[in-house]
Amino acid sequence: LDFRVESNGNTHMLFVDGGNNRVNIGSSTDVAATLVVADGDSGQNSPSANANTFVIEKNDNCGLSILAATNAYSSIHFGDSGDTDIGQIFYNHSSDAMEFHANATQIFTIHSDGVVFNEASNDQNFRVETSANSSAFFIDAGNDVAGFNTTSSSYQLAVENQAASGGRFGIRVHNPSSSDTGNILRLTSTRSSS
């Protein structure tokens, strides 16, 4: 059994689609979702099966606004049976900074003048991968060390060979010159496979 509420200009301002277990606001729609807020037909009726509980639809630019006071936060929280806010996205309107949290821990913050990782000193490591190296650049937050091609070092900065046998190794400090005569510092090592 369907249920419909009209407004002055909309015949389906609120529409409960009993046969498909859907609630539509603003439109009668074929979108396969539990709750649909629609202002026109986007032409897409099959949202992702993992993201079809709440759908906003429009046949034009479409968006969602979260509005808060200038001295407050806007936020989205992700929870489960073990933690109501295990993941979070915050926007701090006082400092104009956006924070990203995972496992209930602040990981990084986007400020108007840059991005800061581990700003809250939570001992969160930072790692950059390449196509062939899972630790091309690594910062060990707990031990205050950084490394290229390594995740473990007793030095404040370590540069390791790219592979256990062979591979590229080197440090180069260079000025804007088109040849090696422009090198300020160059440390290299050539190693052949055995």
GUBASE-703555 format. One record per residue (C-alpha): x, y, z. Coordinates in steps of 0.1 Angstrom, whole numbers. Example, Ala and Ser with C-alpha at 12.3 -4.5 7.8 and 13.67 -1.06 7.14 Angstrom:
BEGIN
<pt <123, -45, 78>>
<pt <137, -11, 71>>
This chain:
BEGIN
<pt <0, 0, 0>>
<pt <14, 34, -11>>
<pt <11, 66, 8>>
<pt <14, 101, -7>>
<pt <14, 137, 6>>
<pt <10, 166, -18>>
<pt <22, 202, -15>>
<pt <10, 232, -35>>
<pt <33, 225, -63>>
<pt <43, 188, -60>>
<pt <21, 158, -61>>
<pt <47, 136, -45>>
<pt <62, 158, -18>>
<pt <62, 127, 4>>
<pt <57, 93, -11>>
<pt <59, 60, 6>>
<pt <64, 32, -20>>
<pt <50, 2, -1>>
<pt <57, -23, -28>>
<pt <94, -14, -31>>
<pt <100, -5, 6>>
<pt <111, 31, -3>>
<pt <105, 65, 10>>
<pt <107, 94, -15>>
<pt <108, 131, -7>>
<pt <101, 155, -36>>
<pt <94, 129, -63>>
<pt <82, 95, -72>>
<pt <113, 77, -84>>
<pt <125, 44, -96>>
<pt <159, 47, -78>>
<pt <166, 16, -59>>
<pt <172, 31, -24>>
<pt <156, 31, 10>>
<pt <153, 69, 12>>
<pt <154, 92, -19>>
<pt <154, 130, -18>>
<pt <148, 140, -54>>
<pt <144, 172, -74>>
<pt <142, 157, -108>>
<pt <153, 125, -125>>
<pt <191, 122, -129>>
<pt <187, 92, -153>>
<pt <205, 68, -130>>
<pt <182, 44, -111>>
<pt <209, 19, -98>>
<pt <231, 35, -71>>
<pt <259, 13, -57>>
<pt <246, -16, -36>>
<pt <269, -5, -8>>
<pt <256, 31, -8>>
<pt <218, 30, -15>>
<pt <204, 37, 19>>
<pt <201, 74, 13>>
<pt <203, 89, -22>>
<pt <200, 126, -32>>
<pt <190, 130, -69>>
<pt <186, 159, -93>>
<pt <187, 164, -130>>
<pt <213, 192, -126>>
<pt <241, 200, -102>>
<pt <234, 182, -70>>
<pt <249, 186, -35>>
<pt <246, 182, 2>>
<pt <252, 211, 27>>
<pt <261, 208, 64>>
<pt <257, 242, 80>>
<pt <270, 252, 114>>
<pt <279, 282, 135>>
<pt <312, 301, 127>>
<pt <327, 289, 161>>
<pt <316, 252, 157>>
<pt <323, 220, 138>>
<pt <305, 204, 108>>
<pt <311, 166, 108>>
<pt <303, 132, 94>>
<pt <308, 102, 117>>
<pt <312, 66, 107>>
<pt <303, 40, 133>>
<pt <298, 3, 139>>
<pt <288, -21, 167>>
<pt <322, -15, 184>>
<pt <325, 23, 181>>
<pt <300, 50, 172>>
<pt <326, 73, 157>>
<pt <355, 50, 146>>
<pt <359, 72, 115>>
<pt <352, 110, 113>>
<pt <355, 139, 90>>
<pt <354, 173, 107>>
<pt <354, 209, 94>>
<pt <365, 234, 121>>
<pt <348, 267, 112>>
<pt <368, 286, 138>>
<pt <402, 277, 123>>
<pt <390, 268, 88>>
<pt <407, 234, 90>>
<pt <394, 199, 79>>
<pt <404, 169, 100>>
<pt <403, 132, 89>>
<pt <401, 105, 116>>
<pt <405, 68, 113>>
<pt <402, 42, 141>>
<pt <391, 71, 163>>
<pt <425, 88, 158>>
<pt <432, 121, 140>>
<pt <454, 112, 110>>
<pt <458, 144, 90>>
<pt <445, 179, 88>>
<pt <440, 202, 58>>
<pt <447, 239, 67>>
<pt <443, 269, 45>>
<pt <481, 271, 43>>
<pt <490, 234, 40>>
<pt <485, 198, 50>>
<pt <497, 184, 83>>
<pt <500, 147, 91>>
<pt <501, 135, 127>>
<pt <494, 170, 140>>
<pt <480, 156, 173>>
<pt <513, 136, 178>>
<pt <494, 103, 178>>
<pt <524, 83, 166>>
<pt <510, 78, 131>>
<pt <535, 67, 105>>
<pt <535, 81, 70>>
<pt <543, 61, 39>>
<pt <545, 67, 2>>
<pt <545, 39, -23>>
<pt <557, 36, -59>>
<pt <547, 10, -84>>
<pt <574, -14, -72>>
<pt <582, -2, -37>>
<pt <558, -2, -8>>
<pt <581, 21, 13>>
<pt <596, 45, -12>>
<pt <594, 72, 15>>
<pt <586, 64, 51>>
<pt <584, 85, 83>>
<pt <585, 66, 116>>
<pt <566, 90, 139>>
<pt <574, 71, 171>>
<pt <611, 71, 165>>
<pt <614, 105, 148>>
<pt <632, 91, 117>>
<pt <627, 92, 80>>
<pt <638, 68, 53>>
<pt <638, 62, 16>>
<pt <633, 25, 7>>
<pt <633, 15, 43>>
<pt <609, 14, 73>>
<pt <636, 8, 99>>
<pt <667, 29, 106>>
<pt <689, 40, 135>>
<pt <696, 72, 116>>
<pt <675, 104, 115>>
<pt <675, 101, 77>>
<pt <683, 68, 59>>
<pt <686, 61, 21>>
<pt <687, 24, 14>>
<pt <695, 6, -19>>
<pt <663, 0, -39>>
<pt <667, -38, -38>>
<pt <688, -63, -19>>
<pt <709, -71, -50>>
<pt <713, -45, -76>>
<pt <692, -14, -82>>
<pt <696, 23, -81>>
<pt <712, 41, -52>>
<pt <722, 77, -48>>
<pt <718, 112, -34>>
<pt <721, 142, -57>>
<pt <720, 179, -48>>
<pt <719, 198, -81>>
<pt <716, 234, -93>>
<pt <697, 243, -125>>
<pt <724, 231, -149>>
<pt <720, 209, -179>>
<pt <750, 187, -171>>
<pt <767, 169, -142>>
<pt <790, 199, -139>>
<pt <761, 215, -121>>
<pt <762, 190, -93>>
<pt <768, 204, -58>>
<pt <768, 170, -41>>
<pt <765, 136, -57>>
<pt <768, 103, -38>>
<pt <762, 71, -58>>
<pt <770, 34, -56>>
<pt <770, 9, -84>>
<pt <762, -27, -75>>
<pt <758, -57, -98>>
<pt <738, -88, -92>>
<pt <757, -119, -82>>
